[in-house]
Amino acid sequence: MISGTGISFDEFKKEVLRDYRIGQVSRNLSLIGRKEVLGGKAKFGIFGDGKEVAQLAMAKQFKEGDWRSGYYRDQTFMLASGMLTPQQFFASLYGETNTDLNPDNGGRSFNNHFGTRTITETGEWKDIANIKCTSADISPTAGQMPRLVGLAYASRLYRNNPALSDKTKFSNKGNEVAFGTIGDASTSEGHFFETINAAAVHQIPMVVSVWDDGYGISVPKKIQTVKESISNALKGFEKGAKEKTGIEIYKLKGWDYAGICQAYEEGVKKSRKEHVPVLFHIEELTQPIGHSTSGSHERYKSEERLQWEKEFDCLKKMREWIIERNLANDGELNAIEQEALVEARMAQKTAWEQFNAPLKTERDSLIKLIEQKTCICAGSNNNKINDLINDLKSAYTLNRKEILSTARKILRHICSSCAKPDSLKSVLQKWIAEYREVTHVMYNDRLYAEDEYAITKIPVIPPHYPANVEKVPGREILRDNFDQLFEKIPELVSFGEDTGVLGGVNQSMEGLQQKHGIHRIWDEGIREATIIGTGLGLALRGLRPIAEIQYFDYLLYGLQTLSDDVATLRYRTKGGQKAPLIVRTRGHRLEGIWHSGSPTSMVINSIRGMHVCVPRDMTRAAGMYNTLLRADDPALVIEPLNGYRIREPRPENIGEFNIPLGIPEVLHVGHDVTLVTYGSCVRIAQEAVTQLNDIGVSVELIDIQTLLPFDLYGVILESVKKTSRIVFFDEDVPGGTTAYMMQQVIEKQGGYKHLDSTPRTVTAKDHRPAFGTDGDYFSNPNAEDVYETIYDLMSESNPERFPEIY
């Protein structure tokens, strides 16, 4: 743009002044937004002041179909690219829950956390190839980086896989660029380096901008980054003229409007055309109003630094550049600045009025209900009710917490004898119930799909077996099932360590890369965070990825991305985005501390928003994949590591049958004790059940099959009603997943009402499993532990028939 090629001087001038105006609007949004927080109208604010000019330049190269995975200081970029209005900026600051007014997050994240609504209210994809898209922001430093790999990798797949050529809703022949932004201090995180390395290896159209203002809150660059420069630190990543891997690096001053515009035009064009990753290191940026509304940068910056920041403020330098080149004079720029201030103020005023109006209506409906009460409470209680109402009327900043809290407190003070059908008590109880339903939609829904793509809406097709069924190793059932899925679903891809050439360490994809190609199934390096991120980014762009993590223990490397990003995506966008990523891994019962862990409680309590499947065999695993690929939520499938070579009956409807999620299976009917378990523990439980049956103890064995969701229809409760005794069994630590299962059955389902004995758990020890056969036996629960626990339960009720063993 700045070179003036193909553009008249008048057009050039108009564009420059338009940019300056957007920059001024953005700066005023930051300044006014800070005042709104400090004045009590908003809870917290973080802003993009000092980064305006570089973001204006970046926005010029952002096209329809491109994606952003960014940082919470990108408001200028969002304004300049047309993806944000000033009014929406303030709506987000206030926590507006109406997605028509706050489409980015519907009040579920704080301000400057953006996210394009890429799906409809009914879960259908929009035409995302023809809109500008931003993936939903998260706050953790560098947390936005892993998904960036997948967002860019998708363009490579859409360009190179002919089977995707008709997916024009998602891509224009792979010409899209994924733009990433990050603060300089956050480049110290491992996620950043892992992402840059993955992009450099894969050669994908990824453009990363590092906003460098010299600090990470109070910590300066000399403590953050080797050589005090991320671009210098990355010199070894730079791509040479004859090299096939690497990145392009640009180093620029954040106040140099002309230079930055030219560099972005050149770098992004190359990335878009050649699919080469590019990094822009934008130095000498400033932060005029500090890190956030939580503190002041004057506490840790010297007077000299503060003075330098005033002189090198990017908008001040842009103003000087405009005047030097006779594009405008002082008067014209003053007028632009005044217009920008007025626009920002009007946006704030309108957004605040729109935010407050429904709150006042909700408050007034409660007050009217109380003041028109049909009965009079005792004097002291009446005074308390009046005090609560007066406090609500005079609240400085009105919010729904105050409204509902007031209603609940008033309910306490209404006399217990107030029981007439139209009494204040009954009317207020109804009002509170209805208000909770309304606020549930505002603040609590959309953790999972609630449309036709929900897992509960998938029709069940059971496995069918021929009369002369063949038994084959479990891995072959998985392999053949995956083969059928790749034949039917062109969007399906799978990748991970050893997934491609080898077909997985347990060969459950043996030969499939050779058959379906490297653009469907490929190997990844040992980088779990970006394996997960690749899957997330691909899923955001309409593909159906299965990301493989070699062993369950290794999932910890990617758990932050799963927990903060994948699992929260649908919720934090209030149903605006979806990413049906499937993560497959394997665990339990191998050898040694890091190949046999079962940290399921850590996982299920970290990734609510994903489904967690714990199949006991490969037929169950295959059926779960078939279910998940018909649904729309992300999921984790933990295959039983010791089951790949165990022979199972081979279904004749491979690729078609599915296992419903959230429905336990009763494997052995009994009437004395209910035994609840999952995964690899099922075989151990079956051994114990057989031994107990020999002495006349009838055990009802239940395989829960999935931890999330858990027993949707009360199968376990019905068993407890019959047996009156229950044991929960798994390989997690004491108080881990067994405690979760117990809470679900005993508390949530009300199982405590039907128990004659204390519920028991059988778990592993507190530590990781020791090595070898003996290490496994003495670390993990075994059939003898299960047998003796159930025997002890029976001994409590009938000691004569079942005398104590010990």
Residue pairs with C-beta under 8 A, 6 or more apart in sequence:
1 7
1 12
1 15
1 60
1 261
1 265
2 257
2 258
2 261
2 262
2 265
3 262
3 265
4 12
7 15
13 327
13 328
16 257
16 322
16 327
17 322
17 327
17 328
17 332
17 336
19 56
19 80
19 257
19 318
20 315
20 318
20 319
20 322
20 328
20 333
20 336
21 336
21 339
21 340
22 52
22 56
22 76
22 79
22 80
23 52
23 53
23 56
23 76
23 314
23 315
23 318
24 315
24 336
24 337
24 340
24 341
25 79
25 86
25 340
25 343
25 344
26 48
26 49
26 52
26 75
26 76
26 79
27 49
27 52
27 288
27 315
27 340
28 340
28 341
28 343
28 344
28 345
29 47
29 75
29 86
29 89
29 90
29 344
29 347
30 47
30 48
30 49
30 75
30 288
30 289
31 49
31 289
32 344
32 345
32 348
33 42
33 45
33 47
33 89
33 90
33 93
33 111
33 348
34 45
34 47
34 289
34 293
36 42
36 45
36 90
36 93
36 94
36 348
36 352
37 43
37 44
37 45
37 93
37 293
38 293
40 396
40 397
41 94
41 352
41 397
42 93
42 94
42 95
42 111
43 95
43 110
44 110
44 111
44 292
44 293
44 294
45 93
45 110
45 111
45 292
45 293
46 72
46 73
46 110
46 111
46 112
46 291
46 292
46 293
47 73
47 75
47 111
47 112
47 289
47 292
48 55
48 73
48 74
48 75
48 76
48 77
48 112
49 286
49 287
49 288
49 289
50 213
50 254
50 285
50 286
50 287
50 288
50 309
50 313
50 314
51 73
51 74
51 76
51 211
51 213
51 254
51 282
51 285
51 314
52 76
52 314
52 315
53 254
53 255
53 256
53 257
53 260
53 314
53 315
53 317
53 318
54 209
54 211
54 252
54 254
54 260
54 280
54 282
54 285
54 314
55 74
55 76
55 77
55 80
56 76
56 77
56 80
56 257
57 257
57 260
57 261
57 263
57 264
58 77
58 179
58 181
58 209
58 264
58 280
59 76
59 77
59 80
59 81
60 80
60 261
60 264
60 265
61 177
61 264
61 265
61 268
61 269
62 68
62 77
62 81
62 132
62 177
62 179
63 132
63 176
63 177
64 129
64 130
64 131
64 132
65 128
65 129
65 130
65 131
65 132
65 133
65 171
65 172
65 175
65 176
66 132
66 133
66 176
66 177
66 178
66 179
67 133
67 134
67 135
67 151
67 176
67 177
67 178
67 179
67 537
67 540
67 541
68 74
68 77
68 114
68 132
68 133
68 134
68 135
68 178
68 179
68 180
68 181
69 134
69 135
69 144
69 145
69 147
69 148
69 151
69 178
69 179
69 180
69 181
69 537
70 77
70 114
70 134
70 137
70 144
70 179
70 180
70 181
71 137
71 144
71 181
71 182
71 183
71 186
71 211
72 111
72 112
72 113
72 137
72 139
73 112
73 181
73 183
73 211
74 112
74 114
74 181
75 84
75 89
75 112
77 181
78 84
78 114
78 134
79 85
79 86
79 89
81 132
82 132
83 114
83 116
83 132
83 134
84 104
84 114
85 347
86 343
86 344
86 347
86 348
87 101
87 347
87 350
87 351
88 101
88 102
88 103
88 104
88 351
89 111
89 112
89 347
89 351
90 347
90 348
90 351
90 352
91 98
91 101
91 102
91 351
91 354
91 355
92 102
92 104
92 105
92 107
92 109
92 110
92 111
92 112
92 113
93 110
93 111
93 351
94 351
94 352
94 355
95 107
95 110
95 355
96 102
96 106
96 107
96 351
96 354
96 355
97 106
97 107
97 442
97 443
97 574
98 106
98 354
98 358
99 106
99 117
99 574
99 576
101 351
101 354
101 355
103 116
103 117
103 576
104 113
104 114
104 115
104 116
104 136
104 573
104 576
105 113
105 114
105 115
105 136
105 572
105 573
105 574
105 576
106 442
106 573
106 574
106 576
107 442
107 443
107 574
108 443
108 571
108 572
108 573
108 574
109 136
109 137
109 138
109 139
109 572
110 139
112 137
113 136
113 137
113 138
113 139
113 572
114 134
114 136
114 137
115 134
115 135
115 136
115 137
115 572
115 573
115 576
115 577
116 128
116 131
116 132
116 133
116 134
116 135
116 576
116 577
117 126
117 573
117 576
117 577
118 125
118 126
118 128
118 133
118 540
118 576
118 577
118 578
119 125
119 126
119 575
119 576
119 577
119 578
120 126
121 451
121 575
122 451
122 452
123 449
123 451
123 452
123 453
123 578
123 632
125 169
125 170
125 542
126 169
127 169
128 169
128 170
128 541
128 542
129 168
129 169
129 170
129 171
129 172
129 176
135 144
135 147
135 151
135 537
135 540
135 577
136 569
136 572
136 573
136 576
136 577
137 144
138 144
138 564
138 565
138 568
138 572
140 560
140 564
141 183
141 185
141 186
141 189
142 182
142 186
142 187
142 189
142 190
142 191
142 192
142 195
143 191
143 560
143 561
143 564
143 565
144 180
144 181
144 182
145 180
145 182
145 189
145 191
145 192
145 194
145 195
145 533
146 191
146 194
146 195
146 529
146 530
146 532
146 533
146 534
146 536
146 537
146 558
146 561
146 565
147 533
147 536
147 537
147 540
147 561
147 565
148 178
148 180
148 195
148 199
148 206
148 208
148 533
148 537
149 195
149 198
149 199
149 202
149 204
149 206
149 530
149 533
149 534
149 537
150 533
150 534
150 535
150 536
150 537
150 538
150 539
150 540
150 541
150 545
151 178
151 206
151 537
151 538
151 540
151 541
152 177
152 178
152 199
152 204
152 205
152 206
152 277
152 537
153 202
153 204
153 534
153 537
153 538
154 170
154 171
154 176
154 537
154 538
154 541
154 542
154 543
155 171
155 174
155 175
155 176
155 177
155 178
155 204
155 205
155 275
156 174
156 202
156 203
156 204
156 205
156 275
157 164
157 174
157 493
157 519
157 538
157 543
158 164
158 167
158 170
158 171
158 173
158 174
158 176
158 541
159 171
159 173
159 174
159 175
159 275
160 174
160 519
161 490
161 517
161 519
161 520
163 490
164 171
164 490
164 491
165 173
167 490
167 491
167 542
169 542
170 541
170 542
170 543
171 541
171 542
174 205
174 275
175 272
176 205
176 272
177 205
177 206
177 207
177 268
177 271
177 272
178 204
178 205
178 206
178 207
178 537
179 207
179 208
179 209
180 195
180 206
180 207
180 208
180 209
181 208
181 209
181 210
181 211
182 192
182 208
182 209
182 210
182 211
183 210
183 211
183 212
183 213
183 216
184 210
184 211
184 212
184 213
184 214
184 216
184 221
184 224
184 225
184 230
184 281
185 215
185 216
185 217
185 219
185 221
185 224
185 225
186 192
186 216
187 193
187 210
187 224
187 225
187 230
188 216
188 224
188 225
190 529
191 529
191 530
191 560
191 561
194 527
194 529
194 530
195 208
195 530
195 533
196 208
196 234
196 237
196 247
196 277
196 279
197 237
197 525
197 527
198 524
198 525
198 527
198 530
198 534
199 206
199 247
199 277
200 237
200 239
200 245
200 246
200 247
200 277
201 245
201 525
203 244
203 245
203 275
203 276
203 277
204 275
204 277
205 271
205 272
205 275
205 276
205 277
206 271
206 277
206 278
207 267
207 268
207 271
207 277
207 278
207 279
207 280
208 277
208 278
208 279
208 280
209 279
209 280
209 282
210 230
210 231
210 279
210 280
210 281
210 282
211 254
211 282
211 285
212 221
212 230
212 254
212 281
212 282
212 283
212 284
212 285
213 254
213 285
213 286
213 287
214 220
214 221
214 285
214 305
215 221
215 287
215 291
215 297
215 300
215 301
216 224
217 291
217 295
218 297
218 299
218 300
221 228
221 229
222 228
225 233
226 233
227 233
229 251
229 281
229 283
230 281
231 249
231 250
231 251
231 279
231 281
234 247
234 249
234 279
235 249
237 246
237 247
237 249
238 246
238 247
238 248
238 249
239 245
239 246
239 247
239 248
239 276
240 246
247 276
247 277
247 278
247 279
248 267
248 270
248 271
248 276
248 277
248 278
248 279
249 278
249 279
249 281
250 263
250 267
250 278
250 279
250 280
250 281
251 281
251 283
252 259
252 260
252 263
252 280
252 281
252 282
252 283
253 259
253 260
253 282
253 283
253 284
254 260
254 282
254 283
254 284
254 285
254 286
254 314
255 284
255 285
255 312
255 313
255 314
255 316
255 317
255 318
256 317
257 314
257 317
257 318
257 321
258 321
260 282
263 280
264 280
267 278
267 280
268 278
270 276
270 278
271 277
271 278
284 312
285 314
286 309
286 312
286 313
286 314
287 297
287 309
288 309
288 310
288 313
290 296
290 297
290 298
291 297
297 306
298 306
301 309
310 316
319 333
322 328
322 333
323 329
323 330
323 333
328 336
356 398
359 398
359 399
359 400
359 403
360 398
362 400
362 403
362 435
363 392
363 393
363 398
363 403
365 431
366 392
366 403
366 406
366 407
366 431
367 389
367 392
367 393
369 424
369 427
369 428
369 431
370 385
370 389
370 410
370 424
370 428
371 389
373 424
374 420
374 422
374 423
374 424
375 418
375 420
375 423
375 424
376 382
377 385
377 413
377 414
377 415
377 418
377 424
378 415
381 413
381 414
381 415
384 413
385 410
385 413
385 414
388 406
388 409
388 410
388 413
389 406
389 410
391 406
392 402
392 403
392 406
395 402
400 439
400 442
403 435
404 432
404 435
404 436
404 439
407 428
407 431
407 432
407 435
408 432
410 428
411 425
411 428
411 429
411 432
414 424
414 425
414 428
415 425
418 424
418 425
418 426
419 425
419 426
420 426
445 574
445 575
446 570
446 571
446 573
446 574
446 575
447 570
447 571
447 608
447 609
448 454
448 455
448 570
448 609
448 611
448 633
449 455
449 570
449 578
449 631
449 632
449 633
450 575
451 457
451 632
453 631
453 632
453 633
454 631
454 632
454 633
455 611
455 627
455 628
455 631
455 633
455 660
455 661
455 662
455 709
456 661
456 662
456 712
457 631
458 627
458 630
458 631
458 658
458 660
460 658
460 660
461 653
461 656
461 657
461 658
462 657
463 619
463 623
463 651
463 653
463 657
464 651
464 652
464 653
464 657
465 649
465 650
465 651
465 652
466 652
469 649
469 650
470 649
470 650
471 647
471 648
471 649
471 650
472 647
472 648
472 650
473 644
473 645
473 646
473 647
473 648
474 617
474 618
474 619
474 643
474 644
474 645
474 646
474 647
474 648
475 506
475 507
475 508
475 510
475 618
475 644
475 645
476 650
477 618
477 619
477 622
477 648
477 650
477 651
477 654
478 508
478 509
478 618
478 621
478 622
478 639
478 644
479 503
479 507
479 508
479 509
479 510
479 511
479 512
480 650
480 654
480 655
481 622
481 625
481 626
481 654
481 655
482 494
482 508
482 509
482 512
482 622
482 625
483 512
483 515
483 655
484 654
484 655
484 656
485 492
485 625
485 626
485 629
485 655
486 492
486 512
486 515
486 516
486 520
486 521
487 655
488 655
489 544
489 629
491 542
491 543
491 544
492 520
492 543
492 544
492 545
492 546
492 629
493 519
493 520
493 521
493 522
493 538
493 543
493 544
493 545
493 546
494 509
494 520
494 521
494 545
494 546
494 547
494 548
495 521
495 522
495 523
495 524
495 531
495 534
495 535
495 545
495 546
495 547
495 548
496 504
496 523
496 524
496 531
496 547
496 548
496 549
496 550
497 523
497 524
497 525
497 526
497 531
497 548
497 549
497 550
498 504
498 505
498 523
498 550
499 509
499 513
499 521
499 522
499 523
499 524
499 548
500 513
500 518
500 521
500 522
500 523
501 513
501 523
502 510
502 523
503 509
503 510
503 511
503 512
503 513
504 510
504 548
505 550
506 586
506 641
506 644
507 644
508 618
508 639
508 644
509 521
512 520
512 521
513 520
513 521
513 522
524 530
524 531
524 534
528 549
528 554
528 555
528 557
528 558
529 557
529 558
529 560
529 561
531 547
531 548
531 549
531 558
532 547
532 549
532 558
532 561
532 562
532 566
532 581
532 583
533 558
533 561
533 565
534 545
534 547
535 545
535 546
535 547
535 566
535 581
535 582
535 583
536 561
536 565
536 566
536 569
536 579
536 581
538 545
538 581
539 545
539 578
539 579
539 580
539 581
539 634
540 577
540 579
544 580
544 582
544 629
545 581
545 582
546 582
546 583
546 584
546 625
547 581
547 582
547 583
547 584
548 583
548 584
548 585
549 555
549 558
549 583
549 584
549 585
550 585
550 586
551 585
551 586
551 587
551 590
551 594
551 595
551 641
552 585
552 586
552 587
552 588
552 597
552 598
552 599
552 638
553 587
553 594
553 595
553 596
553 597
553 599
554 585
555 562
555 583
555 585
555 603
555 636
556 599
558 583
559 602
559 603
559 606
559 607
562 583
562 606
562 607
562 610
562 636
563 606
563 607
566 579
566 581
566 607
566 609
566 610
566 634
567 606
567 607
567 608
567 609
567 610
567 634
568 609
569 577
569 578
569 579
569 609
569 634
570 577
570 578
570 579
570 609
570 633
571 609
578 632
578 633
579 634
580 628
580 631
580 632
580 633
580 634
581 634
581 635
582 625
582 628
582 629
582 634
582 635
582 636
582 637
583 634
583 635
583 636
583 637
584 625
584 636
584 637
584 639
585 636
585 637
585 638
585 639
586 638
586 639
586 640
586 641
587 596
587 597
587 598
587 638
587 639
587 640
587 641
587 679
588 596
588 598
588 638
588 640
588 641
588 642
588 679
588 680
588 681
588 731
589 596
589 640
589 641
589 642
589 680
589 731
589 776
589 780
590 596
590 641
590 642
591 771
591 772
591 775
591 776
592 769
592 770
592 771
592 775
593 768
593 769
593 770
593 771
594 768
596 641
596 768
596 769
596 776
596 780
597 768
597 769
598 679
598 730
598 731
598 732
598 764
599 732
599 733
599 736
600 612
600 614
600 638
600 707
600 730
600 732
600 736
600 737
601 732
601 733
601 735
601 736
601 737
601 739
601 740
602 736
603 612
603 636
604 612
604 707
604 708
604 737
604 740
605 740
607 636
607 708
608 708
609 633
609 634
610 633
610 634
610 635
610 636
610 708
611 628
611 633
611 634
611 635
611 636
611 661
611 706
611 708
611 709
612 635
612 636
612 638
612 706
612 707
612 708
613 621
613 624
613 628
613 635
613 636
613 637
613 638
613 661
613 705
613 706
613 707
614 638
614 678
614 679
614 704
614 705
614 706
614 707
615 621
615 623
615 624
615 637
615 638
615 639
615 640
615 659
615 679
615 705
616 640
616 643
616 678
616 679
616 680
616 682
616 683
616 703
616 705
617 640
617 643
617 646
617 648
618 639
618 643
618 644
618 648
619 648
619 649
619 651
620 659
620 705
621 637
621 639
621 640
622 654
622 657
623 657
623 658
623 659
624 635
624 637
624 658
624 659
624 661
624 705
624 706
625 637
626 655
626 656
626 657
626 658
626 659
627 658
627 659
627 660
627 661
628 635
628 637
628 661
630 658
638 679
640 679
640 680
641 680
642 680
643 680
651 657
659 705
661 705
661 706
661 709
662 706
662 709
662 710
662 711
662 712
662 713
663 705
663 711
663 712
663 713
663 715
664 676
664 702
664 703
664 704
664 705
664 711
664 715
664 716
665 702
665 703
665 705
666 700
666 701
666 702
666 715
666 719
667 682
667 686
667 701
667 702
667 703
668 686
668 689
668 699
668 700
668 701
669 700
670 689
670 698
670 699
670 700
670 701
670 723
671 698
671 700
671 722
671 723
672 697
672 698
672 699
672 723
672 725
672 794
673 697
673 698
673 699
673 700
673 723
673 725
673 726
673 727
673 790
673 793
673 794
674 699
674 700
674 702
674 716
674 719
674 720
674 722
674 723
674 725
674 726
674 727
675 685
675 688
675 689
675 699
675 700
675 701
675 702
675 726
675 727
675 729
675 786
675 790
676 702
676 704
676 716
676 726
676 727
676 728
676 729
676 741
676 745
677 684
677 685
677 701
677 702
677 703
677 704
677 728
677 729
677 730
678 703
678 704
678 705
678 707
678 730
679 730
679 731
680 731
681 729
681 730
681 731
681 781
682 701
682 703
684 729
684 781
684 782
684 783
684 786
685 701
685 729
685 783
685 786
686 701
687 783
688 699
688 783
688 784
688 786
688 787
688 790
689 699
689 701
691 783
691 787
692 698
692 699
692 787
692 790
692 791
693 699
695 791
695 802
696 801
697 790
697 791
697 794
697 802
699 790
700 719
700 722
700 723
702 715
702 716
702 719
704 710
704 711
704 716
704 741
707 737
707 740
710 740
710 741
710 744
711 717
711 744
711 745
711 749
714 749
716 726
716 745
716 749
716 751
717 745
717 749
717 750
717 751
717 754
719 726
720 726
720 745
720 751
720 754
720 755
721 754
724 754
724 755
724 756
724 757
725 755
725 756
725 757
725 793
726 745
726 746
726 751
726 755
726 759
726 760
727 759
727 760
727 761
727 762
727 786
727 789
727 790
727 793
728 738
728 741
728 742
728 745
728 759
728 760
728 761
728 762
729 738
729 761
729 762
729 763
729 781
729 786
730 736
730 737
730 738
730 741
730 762
730 763
730 764
730 781
731 763
731 764
731 780
731 781
732 738
732 763
732 764
733 763
733 764
733 765
733 766
734 761
734 763
734 764
734 765
734 766
735 763
736 763
738 761
738 762
738 763
739 761
742 759
742 761
745 751
746 752
746 755
746 759
751 759
756 797
757 793
757 796
757 797
760 789
760 792
760 793
762 781
762 785
762 786
762 789
763 781
764 779
764 780
764 781
765 778
765 779
765 780
767 779
768 779
769 775
769 776
769 779
769 780
770 776
770 778
770 779
788 805
791 802
791 805
792 804
792 805
794 801
794 802
795 802
795 803
795 804
